[in-house]
Amino acid sequence: VLRDDFRQPPGDVVVAAGEPAVLECVPPRGHPEPSVSWKKNGVRLSDKDEHLTIRGGKLMVASTRKSDAGVYVCVATNVVGERDSEPAELVVF
């Protein structure tokens, strides 16, 4: 089972360059419990990127760079399939 509705979709975030940014996402209910990954501008983010931390649905950027700006989507995945959240924009000024 994988529901359609995200319990908490990510919201837009505006930060100054160098500041931390956090995008939060609580995936839809599902069985088995869905895992969360993220896409930026349509491209799946790697959790190997040391600049980013993905933990329990949160995408954390310790020190934002201009290049981090873009449109982020939270992706919930389990054996049934995957669901994309509404997009959230990260603005870095």
C-alpha positions as CSV (number, residue, x, y, z in Angstrom):
1,V,0.0,0.0,0.0
2,L,1.2,3.5,-0.7
3,R,-1.2,6.4,-0.2
4,D,-1.1,9.5,-2.4
5,D,-1.1,12.2,0.2
6,F,2.1,13.4,1.8
7,R,1.6,13.9,5.5
8,Q,3.9,16.9,5.2
9,P,5.1,18.0,1.8
10,P,8.2,20.2,1.7
11,G,7.7,24.0,1.7
12,D,9.6,26.8,0.0
13,V,12.8,27.9,1.8
14,V,14.7,31.1,1.4
15,V,18.2,31.4,2.9
16,A,21.3,33.5,2.6
17,A,24.3,31.8,1.1
18,G,26.4,30.1,3.7
19,E,23.4,29.5,6.0
20,P,22.0,26.1,6.7
21,A,18.8,25.1,4.9
22,V,16.3,22.3,5.8
23,L,13.6,20.9,3.6
24,E,11.2,18.7,5.6
25,C,9.0,15.9,4.2
26,V,6.8,13.3,5.9
27,P,5.9,10.7,3.3
28,P,2.4,9.2,2.7
29,R,1.4,6.3,4.9
30,G,2.4,3.0,3.3
31,H,3.0,-0.6,4.0
32,P,5.9,-1.3,4.0
33,E,6.8,2.2,5.3
34,P,8.1,4.2,2.4
35,S,11.7,5.4,2.2
36,V,12.3,9.1,1.3
37,S,14.7,10.4,-1.3
38,W,14.9,13.8,-3.0
39,K,15.2,15.2,-6.5
40,K,16.6,18.6,-7.4
41,N,15.4,20.0,-10.8
42,G,14.3,16.5,-11.7
43,V,17.5,14.7,-10.8
44,R,17.8,12.3,-8.0
45,L,20.1,13.5,-5.2
46,S,22.8,11.1,-3.9
47,D,23.2,10.6,-0.2
48,K,26.9,10.2,-1.0
49,D,27.1,14.0,-1.5
50,E,28.8,15.2,1.6
51,H,27.3,18.7,1.1
52,L,23.9,17.2,1.9
53,T,22.4,15.1,4.7
54,I,19.2,13.1,4.1
55,R,17.8,11.8,7.4
56,G,14.3,10.7,8.1
57,G,12.7,12.7,5.4
58,K,14.7,15.9,6.0
59,L,17.1,17.2,3.5
60,M,19.7,19.3,5.2
61,V,22.3,21.5,3.6
62,A,24.9,22.6,6.1
63,S,26.1,25.6,4.2
64,T,24.1,26.7,1.2
65,R,25.7,27.7,-2.0
66,K,24.1,29.6,-4.9
67,S,24.2,26.3,-6.8
68,D,21.9,24.7,-4.3
69,A,19.1,26.9,-5.4
70,G,16.4,25.1,-7.4
71,V,13.2,23.1,-7.3
72,Y,13.2,20.1,-4.9
73,V,10.8,17.2,-4.8
74,C,10.4,14.7,-2.0
75,V,10.1,11.1,-3.4
76,A,8.4,8.4,-1.3
77,T,9.2,4.8,-2.4
78,N,8.2,1.3,-1.4
79,V,7.5,-2.0,-3.2
80,V,4.2,-0.6,-4.6
81,G,5.8,2.3,-6.4
82,E,6.7,5.9,-5.8
83,R,5.0,9.2,-5.2
84,D,6.4,12.7,-5.8
85,S,5.5,15.5,-3.5
86,E,4.5,19.0,-4.7
87,P,7.7,20.8,-5.6
88,A,9.4,23.2,-3.1
89,E,11.8,25.9,-4.1
90,L,15.0,26.7,-2.4
91,V,16.0,30.3,-2.9
92,V,19.6,31.3,-2.0
93,F,20.4,35.0,-1.9
